[in-house]
Amino acid sequence: MSPSLIPAPTQRPFSLWLGFIVMCVGMFMAILDIQVVATSLPTIQAAIGVAPDQMSWVQTAYLIAEVIAIPLTGFLTRAFTMRWLFVVAISVFSLASLGCALSSDFNTLIFWRVVQGFSGGTLIPGVFAAVFLLFPENRQGIATTIAGVLAVLAPTVGPIVGGWITETYSWHWLFLINLAPGVVCAGLAVRLLPRERANPREVRRLDLVSLMLMALALAALEIALKEAPQRGWASPLVIGLAGLTIASSVAFVRRTLGARHPVVELWTLANRSFAIGCILSFVLGIGLFGSVYLMPVFLAFVRGHGPLAIGSIMLVTGLAQLAAAPVAVVMERRMDARLMTAIGFALFALGLGLSAFQTSATDFDEMLWPQILRGVGIMLCLLPPTRLALGQLPAAQVPDASGLFNLMRNLGGAIGLALIDTVIYGRAPVLGREIVARLQAGDVATAEALGIPAAVFAGRIGQPVDAATTLALTPLVEKLALVHAINEAWAMIAVLTLLALCTVPFAKRDPSRSPLV
């Protein structure tokens, strides 16, 4: 372990744990922020007078800045130390939150969202790096569980928190809620986190060309993924952005692999277990972000629920995660990480797959067990892949590796959301035409799925369809087509999650664990 990463000998365990929890709270704030804002975009759009098709930039600006910051966490940790990086990041995040709340026009809001996203992006990998830098091996499972619960709980409670705040107060409070926790976390972190020796020479050795290439590649990819579902994957803009992403990525990789002091240590990917952990993190990101996205889409557009009701239904996943957390800690201590990963991804895939059989009448009761399975599976998916990826690396490599590991989860989420939107909005019209064709062929089951009584439908078979009937059937057909398209999206991410299991046997066994128990 590098001397600069060793906690002070006088550091008490209680102070370390409290300092780590403070870091976890900062990470929770960064993840929660984008979720609470998502539920209130229409309210913000109306308040500042922005065109509806531009409002998604409030989220995209945050995400672009975040994915650029995440892989820089290792460099920033070496330069400024874990303690001061967290203090500065949470302080800037809080200041940017205030700027967002006070914004009266679109450009100002976007500026502060970029600042918010960049500062928040360093908080997430910083926490997972701290697990392996602050604690001995026998305490790392508990620390990972604490971080993991908060990391996945934020997207789950985000919709209900955002909906309640907007309905009870105003959209400004979506950002103002960050101020008090941010100030408290910054003050406590100065006192509680280990005092380390900064290395300002890292700043002078920063490869600005590599940094610009990486930022260009990630920004172009994020914008392409945002635009592809609406414009089409073969549109000139998306193809151009994809070309820019590939060209800048290739240039970044070539320059970085040959650099003496790279911005991101890509050679860590040569470690087989770390590479497999990154693949698992990528697929987990697709499932996490995808499930949190698909449920509100279904509940809002099919069931007609509001933000508060949607959040209440989705809370089941979070409660299942909390209930499974202590079990996951015990299993992680006794079970081979590969076996636990396989069980977790299998449960997660099952929970995703069960949601692929929804009907127009599906609601809380039908969503209960799929959510419970996903919640339990998520907790089993978080601990072992993190250990596979980071647990066997030298301490000096952990900050960089944690940045790459967490970047893969966010990229998985971004790509997954783009694929889901493509399935939903690309397949729904096709499925709608198929439904109409089945109705014309006299398919009673399709009529009943639309809500048409079999006797009524049987009496209309063979008769011409008048304008009034067409007007009445159109919304029913569109809704059923949307249900089927959403089901196909659930099935897609379930299959991808199952495919991730194929990589698990190739990971190296943790020598500190027995093969099975």
Salt bridges, closest charged atoms under 4 A:
ASP33 OD2 - ARG113 NH1 2.46
GLU137 OE2 - ARG513 NH1 3.36
GLU202 OE1 - ARG78 NE 3.58
GLU202 OE2 - ARG205 NH2 2.57
ASP207 OD2 - ARG255 NE 2.84
GLU227 OE2 - LYS226 NZ 2.91
GLU227 OE1 - ARG231 NE 2.80
GLU332 OE2 - ARG387 NE 2.56
GLU332 OE2 - ARG513 NH2 3.35
ASP336 OD1 - ARG338 NE 3.03
ASP363 OD2 - ARG303 NE 2.80
ASP363 OD2 - HIS305 NE2 2.86
ASP400 OD2 - ARG78 NH1 2.42
ASP443 OD2 - ARG438 NE 4.00
GLU488 OE1 - ARG427 NE 2.82
ASP510 OD2 - ARG387 NH1 3.70
